[in-house]
């Protein structure tokens, strides 16, 4: 389960504090695919790891847009980020956090 693969989850309010933005602006970042949420007990939760130095992880936006362009829904895209990818040898989110967005996007393009 995805809940088990993320070490720390943030509520919208907790993320807004980390980002120093209003909860409404955090929701806009989610709508615009700069952040993503996963529902836990019906509450939208954000993986803490995708907020780096007080900013959304820069490579998430383009990756989520690419996955959407390839026809993946939000939940499918998030699941793909956290599943081990044969081409990468790790989870795509791990590669993104390590700064390797080009290989992740190449692997994503193989879905299309």
Order of alpha helices (4+ residues) and beta strands (2+ residues): alpha-beta-alpha-alpha-beta-beta-beta-beta-alpha-alpha-beta-beta-alpha-alpha
